[in-house]
Amino acid sequence: MHIPVLQKEVLQYLNPKPNENFIDATYGEGGHTLAILERNGPRGKILGIDWEIRVRYKNERLILVQDNFANLKEIVEKYKFQPVQGILFDLGLSSWHLEKSGRGFSFKKREPLDMRYSLENKLCAEKIVNYWSKFDIEKILREYGQERKAKRVAEKIIEERKIKPIKTTVQLREIINKARTTPRRTFQALRIAVNDELENLKKVLPQALEILEPGGRLVIISFHSLEDRIVKNFLKGNQNLLQILTKKPIGPTQTEIKINPRSRSAKLRATIKL
């Protein structure tokens, strides 16, 4: 069962009203979108965007677009989707990616080293670990994974790939174990690099601010410090255009963490365009 993260808080800060239009820039399995649709009828619409649209709901007020949210302004213009009273970003990796995609997002399963959100992406994790230089692998492990043993892990990857290609999550996990560290940070770093996640976030935030109507609300949920820092710095750098609603990021309650343990690291920031 899909459980949208911080759903109560998302609705609180987006504050959808009848006949208002919203963008769910990370549509996923549609949980947040459905909750907004229940509140912004009868003429309010939602534009849902995701790398891959897997779950489709029949609703004449819902427009679904398969694309990278970094192209937000272009998408809005193409579908003439305005005015926009609220935009939501839920930057987390979905349960589907971990449990059902078969693309190697989880180090706990034996799967191909893929990690692409969209199969149209030409870069995958297998290419990085088998063809990138030691310097470049070490750099992404340190910057994107905040892995203290980045140099050691990179060295082990280079050693092992000389013997045979690294093609599965299990192979990579065993290599990381030899470097005497845990796989979580390396897997995070590879996923971010494959999908260019941080650059996409930097590109889309100014577009979101431009698209919003005055009085429109922007709600962003991040799941690690790198994303949250980008969001925090963007809001801080545009204080003259914004009324920040969350002085500190909002996290899940203990009750939500118990029901949905993956919500533990979620951080929500919200703002209103002046």
N, C-alpha and C positions, 0 to 999 in steps of 0.2 A: 504493500500500500504506500502511495506517495504522500509524504507529509511535508507541506510547504513550510519552510523555516520562517520563524518570527511572523507568522501570518497576522496575528492580532496587532502586532506593532506596525506592520506594513500598512494595514488598513487605518490604523490610528494616525499615522503620519502622512499618508497619501490623502486621507480624508475624502474619498470619492463621493460625489454628489450626483443626483439625477442629471442625465443629459451631458455629462462631462466626458471628454475623451482622454484616454490614457495609453501609454506605451509600456508594454512589458518587454524590455529589451533582451531578457533571458527567459523566454517562454517555458523551456523545459517540458514538463509534463502538464503544464497548464493550471497548477494549483492556485497560484496567486491570481492568475487571470480570471479564473472562475469566481473567486471571491470578490474581485472588483466588479465583474459583470453583474453580480447580484445587487450591487449598490448604485451603478451608474445608468440604469435603464430609465425610461424606455427607449431613448434615442442616443444615449452615450455609446461610444464605440471604443474598442481596444485594438491596437496594433500589436501583435505578438511576433517577436523576432527570435530566431535561433539558428545555429549552424545546421541543425537537422530538425525537421518537424516530424516527430514520431507519433504524437497523440493529437488527433484532430477532433474538435468538438463542433457540432453543427449549431451555429449561432450566427444569425445575419448581422449581428453587431461586432463580430470578431473577424479581423483580417490577419491571416497568418502568412509570414514571409520567411523563407529559408535563405538566410544571409548572415554575414558577419556584422555584429552591431557597430563595428567601426565605420560602417557605411550608413549610419543612422540618418544623416541629413539627406543623402541621396534617396534613401528608401521613403522617407517622409514626403519628399517632393514627388517621387514617382507615383505614390498612392494618394497624393493630395490630402494627406492626413493632418488637418489642422482645423481649428486650434487645438492645442495640447495642454491639458490642465495638470498632468502628472506623468512622471517617468520612473519606472522601477528597474533597478539592476540587482539581480541575485547572482553573485559571481561564483557561487559554489559549484563544485563538481557534483553532478546528480547521482542518486543511488543507481539509476539505470546504467550510467557509465561504469561504475564500479562492479555491479553485479551481473549485468546482462549484455553489455556491449561486446565483450570478447576482444577488447582492444588493448589490454595490458595496462589499464589504469591502476589496478590493484596488485601489490607485490605478494598478496596472499594466495593468488591463483596462478595456475600455469596457462599463460596466454601469449600470443605473439606480441613483440615489442612494437606497438603501433602508437597509441596515445593521441590519435587525431580526433578532434571533435567533428570534423567534416572529412569524409573520404576524398573530397576534391583537393584537399591539402597535399602538396607533393612531398612535404617533409614529414617523416615519422621518426619515432624514437630509435628504431633499429638503424636508420641512417646516421643518426648522431653518434651512437656508441661505436659504430663500425668504421665510420669515415672521417669524423671530425678529428682535429688535432688534439693532443693532450692539453695544450694551452686553452683551447676553446671549451673543451669538456670541463676542465677545472674551473674555468671562469663562470660557466652557467651553474655549476654545482655550488660555487661559493656565493654568487649573486642571487640566484633564484631559489636555491635550496637552503642557503645559509648553513651549508655543511662545513663544519670545522676541519674535517679530514678530506676536503675536496681534492687536494693534491694526491693523497694516498689512493683515493677511489679512482681518480683519473689514471694513475699509474697502473693500477690493477686492471682496469678496463683495457688499456693498451696492451698489457702483457697477455691477457686472455684472448684478445681478438687476433693476435698473431698465431695462436694455436688453432682456433676455429672461430667462425663468425658467432656473434652474440645475437641470438634470434628470439629468445623467450624471456619472460619475466623471471622464471626460476633460475636461468643462467645468470642473469644480472643480479638477482638477490644473493646468489652464492658468491659472486665476485665481491659484492659490497660487504658481505660477511667476512671475507678474507682481509678486507681493509679495516676490520674491527669497528664498524659503525652500523647504524640501523638504516634500512633501505628507504624509509619514508621521505627523507629530504632529497635524496637522489631522484626518486620517482616524481616528486613535486617539481623539481628543477627541470627534468626532461619534459614533463607535461606543459609547463609554462613556456619552454623554449619552442616546442613543436607547434603550439597554437598561438605564439606571440602574444600571450595574454596581457602582459603589462603594457606593451606598446598600444594594443587595441584599446585598453582602458584609458590611457593618456589621450588617445585620439578622440574618443567618443565623448568625454566629459564636456569639453567646450561646445560640441555640437548639441548636446542635451540642453545646456544652458541657453543656447541661441534659440532652440526650437520651442522651449517652454513659453507659455503666455505669462505676462506679469501676474503674480499671485499663484503661479503654478508651482507644484512641489516635485522635488527630486529626492528619491529614496534609494540608498545604495547599501547592499549587504555584502560585506567582504569576509573572507575566511582565513587570511593570513596577513602578517604585518606588512608585507610588500604592497599588497593591494590597498590596505587601509591607509598606509602612508601617502600613496598617490591621491586617494580620495581626500584625506585630511588636508594635504598641501593645496589641492585644487580649491577646496572650499575656503581655506584661509586666504589664498591668493585672489579670491573674487568676493571678498567681504563687502565691497562697495555695491555689488549687484545682488547680494543674497542676505537673507535673514536665516542664520543657522539655528535649527531647532534642537539639535543635540550637541550640547557643549562637550559631552563625552559620548563615545559610541554606546549604543544600547545592545545588551547581550540577552541570551535566552534565560528564562527562569529555570530553576532546578526541576520543575515539573516537566517542562519541554525537553530538557536534556535527558530526563529519565525515559520519556516516550520516544524521543528521537536523538540518540547519542551524537549523531553527526552534526547536530546544531551547536555543539559545545563551543566551537571556536568562532561562531558567527558574530559579526559586529555591524550594527546598523547605524548609518548616519543619514540625517535628513535636513533639507533646507527648502526655503521658499524663495522664488525669484522675485525681486522687488520691481 
